[in-house]
């Protein structure tokens, strides 16, 4: 049976690390930031531009920054086109099967395919402490500064997800599993997901 796992995540909850560990332990391909390079390679979009606007809903900057009027466009705004092309990349890699895909509303994009959809979250204090522990000495900042960064990143992801899916972002019934890493940690989350996968019925 082909296995595709999507992982939505709050910033600092460990979603990316969980995805990488799952991919290694289950012998799956891993897709996260490399989706940008793959999409840029098969389109004419600039890789640096895509990186800067990663998981962000378009705003007025999208048209003015590129020299277009904010209204009256006869074609989709560039961020919409970028999302559409990245969605096509996600569909292509998922159809090849046996992979983990992190973020980018992948659970929604792949809603018509059999997937295991996971959302990883944690209390803000746990997330801030985890991010601070991972910072190199030259990038150290205060608890308050890191909390502000994480909440801003979550807000941007929520806006992105809502804009493209019409649904709220965060743990809920849109996902097969909602895992609180504040309680089980990264390793525990990996084991929870592996147990779920091991008990899947054929064809699910």
Residue, then its C-alpha position, 0 to 999 in steps of 0.5 A: x500500500x502506498x503511504x503519504x503522510x502530510x504534516x501541518x504544524x504550529x511553529x516551534x512544535x517540532x513538525x519538521x523534525x517529526x517529518x524527517x524522522x518519520x521519513x527516515x524510519x519508514x523509508x519514505x521520501x521527505x518533502x519540505x523546503x525542497x518543494x520550492x526548488x522542485x517547483x522552481x525547476x519545472x516553472x519560470x518562478x524565481x526560487x528566492x521569491x518563492x522562499x520569501x513568500x512561503x506559506x503566506x496569503x497574498x496581499x496588496x504587496x503582491x500586485x504593487x511590488x510586481x508593477x501590477x494594479x491591485x484590481x482589474x487583473x485578467x490573470x491570477x495574481x502571482x502568489x496565487x499562481x505560485x500556490x497553484x504550481x506548488x500544489x501541482x508539485x505536491x500532487x505529483x510527488x504524492x501520486x508517486x507515493x511513499x512520502x512525507x510532506x510538511x505544511x503548504x496546506x498539503x492535507x487540503x491539496x491531497x484531499x482526494x487521495x488516501x493520506x494520513x494527515x497529522x497536525x502537530x501543536x504544543x503550548x506556546x511556552x513549550x514552543x518558545x523554549x524549544x526554539x530558544x534551545x535550538x538557536x546558535x549562541x550568536x542568534x540568542x534572543x529573549x523569551x518575549x522576542x521569540x514568542x512574538x516571532x512564533x505567534x507572527x509565523x502562526x498568524x501568517x500560516x493561518x491566513x495562508x491556510x484559510x485563504x487557499x482552503x476556506x477552512x480554519x487552521x489548527x488541530x481539528x477534524x480535518x486531520x487524522x491525528x492531532x499530536x501535542x508535542x508539549x505532552x509527548x515530545x518529538x520522539x513520542x509523536x513519531x511513535x504515535x504516528x508510526x503506531x497509527x500507520x502500522x494499524x491502518x486498514x488496507x486501502x485507507 
